[in-house]
Amino acid sequence: MMFIRSFVFFFGVLATLLLGWAALVGIPDIMISEIEPPEELERYTAEEAFGREIYIREGCVYCHSQQVRPEGFGADQERFWGRPSVPADYVYDRPHLLGTMRTGPDLLNIGVRQTSISWHMEHLYDPRLVVEGSTMPPYPWLFEVKRTAGPDDYVLDIPEDRVPDGKVVVATPEAEALVEYLLSLDRSYDSPQRVVDNDEEE
């Protein structure tokens, strides 16, 4: 009798977990897999994909969302963050990095809003160099202080009082890849959802 109860309890818990997984992961994944990517949406390059891994590792997703809300759910359009997001915007994203809060601004279209490589580099090294009063933490471990820069090094243009005498700050490959990923975030093309809506109206 005890064995039967344990058996029923075990499979009850297992069934609950499987149903939860199916509802939250399995079914949505099947639904999204049927969505065709927009022509303008490109796959990430190897460097951008590596930069995306750095973005995840450094916890950027905890403070930045990648989901522009529709009108009526916030002031995203007033902030010029772009049109509302649609499922097709995330076809190549695994895992999706929608985020859960906005301590910082939404980054889905940061590659359009801020196209300067030097701005992104300085922002990562010390956000307050480019945004006064920023609450974002600096990421100095993504950079290296050297006596002299090599021919392929990206040297940051920062105030001399922020660098040890006679030395330079250069970006590591991780910093360069992260900036490439941020610059790739561009969902400014026309929403493919609009085409679907127009077809349905006809």
PEHU-V558728 format. One line per field, one symbol per residue. phi: phi as a letter, one per 20 degrees, with the letter a starting at -180 (. if undefined). burial: I if it has 24 or more other C-alpha atoms within 12 Angstrom, else O. A space follows every 50 residues. Layout:
# PEHU-V558728
phi = ???
burial = ???
This chain:
# PEHU-V558728
phi = .ffffffffffffffffffffffecffgfffffeeeffgfedffffffff ffffgffemgffdcecbeffgndqdfffemeofffcgffdgeecffdfnc bcfdffdgcffefceefffffffffbgffdcfnfefffcffeccecfcee fdfeefecgffecggmdcdcfegffffffffffefbdeffffffffffff ff
burial = OOOOOOOOOOOOOOOOOOOOOOOOOOOOOOOOOOOOIIOOOOOIOOOIIO IIIIIOOOOIIOIIIIIIIOOOOOOIOOOOIIIIIIIIIIIIIOOIIIIO OOOOIIIIIIIOIOOOIIIIIIIIIIOOIOOOOOOIOOIIOIIIIOOOOO OOOIIIIIOOOOOOOOOIIIIIOIIIIIIIIIIIIIIIIOIIOOOOOOOO OO
